[in-house]
Amino acid sequence: MREQTPKRAILVTLQNEPDFSQLIVLSKLTVGETHKLIRWLDQSGLALLFLHQLQSNAIARLVPAEFHLALVERHERNIQRLSDMPKRFRRIHKAFQARESSL
């Protein structure tokens, strides 16, 4: 049941009327529990949404610094991946064109 409380604390921040009062529970997690929770956020697709909620409501201070940093790093990696996509698309497109012209 202990695992459900941090998840619930995050989920209630994502409601139409967010409740940030439960975020204190995140500061009580062990390193292992924190890693597990961040992995859950990644797998559920909620990591960047949760970061956005923290930043847009100026409440990042309510979560442990390491936790916030992990979310920021994910956001930065996501931006990098997105910026690389046009180059990848062009490379794939050129490969298809080359293949078509050789047929």
C-alpha positions in Angstrom: 0.0 0.0 0.0 3.0 2.3 0.6 3.6 2.4 -3.1 0.1 3.7 -3.8 0.4 6.8 -1.7 3.2 8.5 -3.8 1.3 7.6 -7.0 -1.9 9.1 -5.6 0.0 12.2 -4.5 1.1 12.7 -8.1 -2.3 11.8 -9.7 -4.2 14.3 -7.6 -1.9 17.1 -8.8 -3.1 16.3 -12.4 -6.8 16.7 -11.7 -8.8 19.7 -13.0 -8.6 21.1 -9.5 -5.2 20.0 -8.4 -4.3 19.1 -4.8 -0.7 19.7 -4.0 -1.0 19.0 -0.3 0.0 15.3 -0.6 3.3 16.0 -2.3 5.1 16.0 1.0 5.0 12.2 0.9 7.6 12.3 -1.9 10.2 13.7 0.4 9.9 10.6 2.6 10.7 8.1 -0.1 13.9 6.1 -0.1 16.3 6.3 -3.1 15.0 3.0 -4.4 11.3 4.1 -4.0 12.1 7.4 -5.8 13.7 5.5 -8.7 10.7 3.2 -8.9 8.2 6.1 -8.8 10.1 7.9 -11.6 10.1 4.7 -13.7 6.3 4.5 -13.1 6.0 8.1 -14.3 8.0 7.3 -17.4 6.1 4.2 -18.2 2.7 5.8 -17.6 3.6 8.8 -19.8 3.0 11.2 -16.9 6.5 12.4 -16.1 6.5 15.4 -18.4 2.9 16.3 -17.6 3.7 16.2 -13.9 6.8 18.4 -14.5 4.6 20.8 -16.4 2.2 20.9 -13.5 5.0 21.6 -11.0 6.4 24.4 -13.1 3.2 26.1 -14.2 2.0 26.2 -10.6 5.5 27.2 -9.3 5.5 24.4 -6.8 8.7 22.5 -7.7 10.0 23.3 -4.3 7.4 20.9 -2.9 9.2 17.9 -4.3 12.8 16.8 -3.5 15.4 18.5 -5.6 16.7 15.2 -7.0 13.2 14.2 -8.1 12.7 17.5 -9.8 16.1 17.3 -11.5 15.2 13.8 -12.8 12.1 15.2 -14.4 13.9 18.2 -15.9 16.5 15.8 -17.4 13.8 13.8 -19.0 12.3 17.0 -20.5 15.6 18.0 -21.9 16.2 14.6 -23.4 12.7 14.7 -24.9 13.5 18.1 -26.5 16.7 16.7 -27.9 15.0 13.7 -29.4 12.3 15.9 -31.0 14.9 18.2 -32.5 16.7 15.2 -34.0 13.5 13.9 -35.7 13.6 16.1 -38.8 17.2 15.0 -39.5 16.1 11.3 -39.1 13.1 11.8 -41.3 15.2 13.3 -44.1 17.7 10.5 -43.8 14.9 7.9 -44.1 13.2 9.8 -46.9 16.5 9.9 -48.9 17.0 6.2 -48.3 13.5 5.4 -49.7 14.1 7.7 -52.7 17.4 6.1 -53.4 15.8 2.6 -53.2 13.0 3.7 -55.5 15.4 5.1 -58.1 17.4 1.9 -58.1 14.3 -0.2 -58.9 
